[in-house]
Amino acid sequence: MSKLRPLHDRVIVKRLEEERVSAGGIVIPDSATEKPTRGKVIAAGNGLTLANGTIRAMGVKEGDVVLFGKYAGQEIKVEGEELVFLKEDDIVAVIEG
């Protein structure tokens, strides 16, 4: 994949697939599942430029696994791969470990 570099406080995330088997062992079809709200950060910008000209560093970095809103961001397709462009504010948590 070509190298993408988001600007300012934007992040590029690749959605991670959710579990497709219920606790009882029933396989859930694709049509019945919602879009995952968990993803891996592929690239992150430098940070938000504040009114005084300083740059606030990003709270996430490449490789972090994050949670984001169901309808957050803009979906794009790059070289056949579906990615989501988000602002850093759309990310609600970083999953540690």
Sequence and secondary structure as in RCSB ss.txt:
>XXXX:A:sequence
MSKLRPLHDRVIVKRLEEERVSAGGIVIPDSATEKPTRGKVIAAGNGLTLANGTIRAMGVKEGDVVLFGKYAGQE
IKVEGEELVFLKEDDIVAVIEG
>XXXX:A:secstr
       TTEEEEEE     B TTS B  GGGS   SEEEEEEE SEEE TTS EEE S  TT EEEE TT SEE
EEETTEEEEEEEGGGEEEEE  
